Amino acid sequence: MALGTDPRISVCIPTYNSARFLGAALESVLLQTERDFEVVVSDDASTDDTDEVVRSYEDRRIRYVRSRVNGGVAANRNRCLVLARAAYVAWLDADDVYREDMLERQAAVLDRYPNVGVVHASCTIIDEAGEPLPAWPRAFEHDTIECGEAALRELTVSNYIRAPTVMLRRRVYDRTGGYNETLRSSEDWELWMRAAVAADFAYTAEDLASYRYHGQSLTASAEASGDSIRMDAHAVKSFFRRHRADLQHAAALERRAVAALAFKAVARAGRLFAAGRRLSSAHALLGAIRIEPALLRAPETWTTLGSIASGSEYRHYVHSKALLRRLHRQFSGTRFATRNEKLAVVAPEWSEAMERAAAAITRVVPHGALVVSVDKNDPTLLERSGRRGWHFPDLRLHGGGYPPDDAAAATYLDDLRAQGAEYLVFPKTALWWLEHYEKFRGELDAVHSCAWNDGTCVIYKLAPLPLER
């Protein structure tokens, strides 16, 4: 970048109390193959040593500003925009990192396609220590140019854009305005929707950045509290209030958007119920009704509420699935609907696997014995076999998601053995566990006995825990 000229790209890093990650983010920018950029670090009144981390990098391309008062994430993003000088603006949260060619690749797309205002990409997901986590779904399998109208149809249903991979033309902000400062989260999603009214989108199918998902992140805390759905609803309502008159088929778009929001709220209610948090589950379902009042007229809503009140796991599974199916039909045809079809529709092969496994349990497992079932919290297997037990992993003990490694899988199982679990069942749909967790499978074979294996279902009889445990 020559003196007296604006840089080609402004990399905006809004940050708040993320000093422990900020160094890695800055280094990932400074090591870019593209060299014509500036870095704008906007510190939202951090109380850690953020300023020391930034000042340790003696690079004239880094510009650091610190606010005296914490204004929130949207205000901090807008502060970055005010300071950014380039025609291309890229975003990097302080806990994320770029691949070394991120800026070069995305700027080349904007150079090549003048109608594209926003380019984004796939990314890897990492934990607090930088270790890989399970991948999130890709928006597309190949590099794709998406017209603004098509992008908007998808974006009003769900945000599929990964923030650390985004680069925009400055003129998109000039046309649409900055970030909505009434939003505590989802502020980027609301802006992407507005951008789709003004420009086309492009997608790079390679992983060009790493998104760090950890317990202290804004995303994780908003999801845990339920604030993410409330802010999602606020973002959608704000967008349509502002642009309803500008859109063709606005009413249909808004109905689908509201149905998708309610779907997310009902799905969250189901996860909370599976985790044993019945009161929180009921509150989440009432939140879905607030988002979509028409659910008051749906019989599935009342049967689902009744099953939460009674604590019946199988009834809740059946009725909440029916409610999700009702909502799912309203945004069918979208990529979000395809990704979430399994939540709403029971596939025939899944039902067959549960029935086969249930039949095997009735042959092998004595009445009264306690069973651990690898079934994604579907109570059908236990219901059909007439046995009591737990799902694996058990959300009441271990939160969400699969065990991160073999050792965690073994620990999860030992926790259930300590509560009296006697048998472990893998229906056909879960046999991949025995390949993915190889060491765990080795421990199962060494310590426990295989009581059934007909190629469609595997049942282990669990050894009692040693007395010293």
LUMKOL-197037 format. One record per residue (C-alpha): y, z, x. Coordinates in pm, whole numbers, padded with zeros to 5 digits, always signed. Layout:
YZX;...
! end
This chain:
+00000+00000+00000;+00326-00111+00159;+00622+00126+00162;+00854+00076-00133;+00592-00095-00350;+00388+00041-00636;+00015+00088-00578;-00241-00131-00747;-00421+00166-00909;-00317+00516-01006;-00607+00762-01005;-00515+01049-01235;-00685+01385-01177;-00582+01645-01437;-00711+01986-01330;-00718+02349-01430;-00898+02618-01229;-01144+02368-01081;-01074+02429-00712;-01444+02463-00628;-01510+02104-00745;-01176+01941-00670;-01247+01871-00302;-01552+01659-00388;-01351+01467-00649;-01069+01394-00402;-01308+01287-00128;-01482+01047-00365;-01145+00880-00425;-01035+00872-00062;-01365+00707+00037;-01321+00416-00207;-01375+00063-00083;-01052-00026-00268;-00765+00110-00058;-00453+00027-00260;-00421+00333-00482;-00236+00657-00534;-00385+00988-00649;-00191+01194-00901;-00321+01553-00920;-00163+01738-01211;-00237+02111-01200;-00208+02279-01540;-00097+02619-01404;-00424+02703-01229;-00473+03059-01109;-00727+02972-00839;-00660+02808-00500;-00621+02454-00637;-00297+02402-00443;-00466+02497-00115;-00748+02252-00175;-00505+01965-00239;-00281+02049+00056;-00581+02049+00290;-00590+01668+00251;-00318+01511+00464;-00307+01177+00287;+00026+01031+00175;-00138+00868-00124;-00201+01208-00286;+00080+01338-00510;+00045+01693-00636;+00241+01859-00917;+00185+02199-01071;+00300+02313-01413;+00439+02664-01451;+00281+02706-01795;-00063+02596-01912;-00008+02321-02170;-00365+02214-02244;-00574+01916-02148;-00388+01650-02352;-00046+01757-02228;-00176+01756-01873;-00311+01404-01913;+00026+01292-02044;+00193+01451-01741;-00034+01240-01520;+00070+00929-01708;+00439+01001-01660;+00383+01024-01286;+00146+00728-01249;+00317+00415-01111;+00042+00151-01108;-00045-00122-01357;-00406+00004-01360;-00474+00370-01444;-00810+00533-01367;-00918+00881-01472;-01122+01138-01284;-01161+01495-01405;-01159+01746-01122;-01530+01827-01154;-01650+01465-01153;-01694+01219-00865;-01667+00842-00815;-01917+00610-00657;-01755+00451-00353;-01693+00115-00522;-01582+00245-00864;-01216+00139-00829;-01296-00198-00672;-01553-00287-00941;-01345-00186-01241;-01020-00336-01114;-01203-00666-01058;-01301-00670-01426;-00940-00622-01535;-00832-00893-01291;-01084-01137-01432;-01037-01072-01804;-00669-01052-01906;-00753-00962-02268;-00950-00656-02161;-00740-00342-02170;-01010-00082-02109;-01311-00103-01879;-01576+00169-01861;-01926+00204-01718;-02248+00394-01711;-02263+00714-01508;-02512+00968-01379;-02512+01323-01514;-02518+01610-01263;-02522+01987-01289;-02298+02247-01130;-02474+02208-00794;-02465+01829-00806;-02833+01792-00897;-02923+01512-01142;-02972+01590-01510;-03144+01368-01771;-02951+01047-01824;-02735+00992-02131;-02791+00671-02330;-02624+00360-02194;-02372+00187-02417;-02525-00152-02326;-02808-00267-02103;-02595-00534-01934;-02232-00594-01840;-02054-00662-02167;-01718-00776-02303;-01657-00619-02643;-01373-00735-02865;-01144-00458-02986;-01259-00489-03346;-01626-00446-03248;-01544-00155-03017;-01351+00014-03295;-01644-00014-03538;-01855+00180-03290;-01589+00418-03166;-01495+00544-03511;-01857+00659-03545;-01908+00807-03197;-01749+00823-02854;-01966+00628-02610;-01714+00603-02323;-01770+00814-02011;-01435+00940-01890;-01487+00923-01509;-01570+00552-01530;-01258+00445-01723;-00977+00224-01600;-00700+00103-01833;-00406-00130-01809;-00081+00063-01821;+00038-00163-02101;-00231-00019-02330;-00058+00319-02309;+00279+00152-02355;+00153+00002-02684;-00049+00295-02818;+00126+00600-02678;-00022+00886-02480;-00272+01156-02563;-00257+01356-02886;-00144+01703-02781;-00263+01865-03105;-00623+01818-02986;-00791+02081-02766;-01073+01835-02695;-01170+01482-02806;-00821+01371-02699;-00969+01089-02491;-01189+00968-02779;-00890+00952-03014;-00700+00748-02755;-00993+00506-02706;-00987+00438-03081;-00615+00359-03066;-00671+00141-02760;-00931-00063-02951;-00659-00161-03199;-00460-00311-02913;-00711-00456-02663;-01065-00566-02585;-01310-00348-02392;-01546-00422-02104;-01853-00235-01984;-02014-00224-01640;-02383-00140-01673;-02417+00023-01329;-02359+00395-01269;-02014+00402-01110;-01947+00776-01127;-02112+01113-01176;-02020+01332-01471;-02067+01702-01401;-02206+01894-01700;-02198+02271-01654;-02148+02586-01857;-01782+02626-01764;-01683+02270-01851;-01460+02202-02150;-01732+01983-02302;-02003+02249-02275;-01786+02531-02410;-01662+02319-02702;-02019+02222-02792;-02142+02582-02773;-01866+02711-03001;-01878+02425-03249;-01518+02341-03162;-01624+01994-03049;-01713+01888-03404;-01393+02038-03544;-01187+01855-03285;-01388+01536-03341;-01300+01559-03711;-00935+01621-03623;-00936+01320-03388;-01086+01087-03651;-00848+01204-03924;-00551+01168-03689;-00653+00813-03596;-00693+00693-03954;-00375+00865-04067;-00190+00672-03800;-00365+00334-03825;-00515+00304-04174;-00255+00047-04279;-00321-00163-03966;-00697-00202-04013;-00910-00444-04209;-01176-00261-04410;-01014+00072-04321;-01172+00254-04615;-01524+00146-04517;-01464+00237-04153;-01336+00579-04251;-01632+00649-04482;-01874+00568-04202;-01678+00781-03957;-01684+01080-04192;-02058+01037-04257;-02123+01035-03880;-01918+01353-03833;-02109+01526-04113;-02436+01406-03956;-02343+01573-03627;-02259+01896-03809;-02590+01898-04000;-02782+01826-03679;-02605+02118-03512;-02699+02340-03805;-03062+02242-03745;-03045+02334-03376;-02891+02670-03459;-03164+02739-03717;-03433+02653-03461;-03267+02896-03219;-03298+03175-03475;-02925+03183-03556;-02948+03151-03932;-02596+03271-04015;-02443+03031-03761;-02664+02755-03903;-02529+02819-04252;-02171+02814-04120;-02237+02481-03946;-02376+02333-04267;-02071+02454-04460;-01865+02284-04190;-02042+01958-04272;-01941+02005-04637;-01579+02059-04534;-01593+01732-04340;-01760+01546-04626;-01700+01721-04962;-01924+01463-05136;-02219+01655-04989;-02161+01915-05260;-02313+01665-05503;-02620+01602-05286;-02927+01805-05389;-03047+01797-05027;-02744+02008-04929;-02844+02291-05161;-03214+02282-05075;-03120+02295-04705;-02891+02594-04763;-03169+02759-04959;-03417+02709-04677;-03171+02865-04430;-03134+03166-04660;-03512+03205-04698;-03581+03148-04328;-03859+02901-04406;-03888+02680-04100;-04097+02408-04262;-03882+02389-04576;-03572+02372-04360;-03721+02091-04153;-03808+01885-04463;-03481+01937-04648;-03246+01903-04351;-03429+01585-04249;-03365+01448-04599;-02996+01538-04574;-02967+01371-04233;-03139+01063-04375;-02885+01043-04659;-02597+01050-04409;-02769+00821-04159;-02788+00539-04415;-02408+00537-04440;-02354+00435-04076;-02667+00228-04026;-02627-00079-03808;-02431+00106-03539;-02558+00197-03195;-02504+00563-03284;-02740+00521-03581;-03005+00362-03358;-02982+00643-03101;-03015+00912-03368;-03271+00751-03596;-03542+00996-03490;-03334+01285-03623;-03325+01131-03969;-03645+00929-04002;-03998+01044-03922;-04178+00758-03748;-04532+00684-03873;-04676+00723-03522;-04516+01067-03493;-04661+01179-03828;-05004+01050-03726;-04985+01239-03396;-04897+01564-03575;-05182+01522-03824;-05437+01447-03549;-05323+01746-03345;-05333+01971-03652;-05691+01861-03721;-05786+01940-03360;-05627+02285-03385;-05824+02368-03698;-06146+02282-03508;-06066+02463-03184;-05823+02747-03247;-05950+03053-03438;-05754+03174-03741;-05503+03435-03633;-05470+03301-03277;-05112+03226-03170;-05030+02869-03069;-04764+02712-02848;-04688+02359-02971;-04504+02088-02771;-04344+01922-03073;-03963+01900-03043;-03928+02190-03290;-04110+02003-03565;-04304+02271-03760;-04539+02016-03919;-04818+02076-03668;-04823+02453-03721;-04782+02411-04097;-05068+02162-04130;-05302+02363-03910;-05224+02692-04082;-05153+02864-03751;-04860+03074-03635;-04684+03040-03305;-04393+02893-03116;-04248+02557-03022;-04226+02466-02655;-03961+02499-02526;-03863+02777-02765;-03492+02753-02844;-03476+03124-02923;-03574+03207-02566;-03464+02917-02349;-03179+02735-02520;-03190+02359-02550;-03351+02081-02357;-03664+02032-02152;-03746+02255-01853;-03550+02126-01553;-03856+02142-01325;-04221+02251-01300;-04135+02609-01207;-03914+02646-01515;-04190+02503-01736;-04433+02761-01600;-04181+03040-01654;-04116+02927-02011;-04490+02937-02082;-04533+03280-01920;-04255+03415-02142;-04454+03305-02447;-04783+03434-02305;-04612+03770-02270;-04549+03758-02645;-04913+03687-02721;-04949+03308-02703;-05317+03212-02671;-05328+02831-02695;-05103+02547-02574;-05114+02216-02765;-04997+01873-02648;-05013+01614-02929;-05021+01247-02831;-04640+01220-02843;-04611+01495-02578;-04883+01386-02332;-04607+01253-02104;-04546+01619-02009;-04874+01622-01821;-04757+01332-01604;-04390+01430-01566;-04456+01797-01481;-04739+01735-01235;-04737+02077-01069;-04720+02246-01406;-05020+02043-01518;-05200+02145-01197;-05135+02511-01278;-05263+02462-01632;-05588+02313-01498;-05627+02584-01232;-05543+02892-01436;-05630+02801-01794;-05920+02619-01958;-05902+02289-02141;-06049+02352-02486;-05993+02001-02628;-05905+01656-02499;-05987+01352-02710;-05719+01124-02563;-05480+01189-02851;-05445+01566-02821;-05492+01819-02539;-05540+02190-02608;-05548+02459-02340;-05684+02808-02398;-05439+03028-02212;-05560+03301-01981;-05417+03648-02046;-05132+03752-01821;-05239+03978-01531;-05199+04345-01622;-04943+04404-01344;-04709+04161-01514;
! end
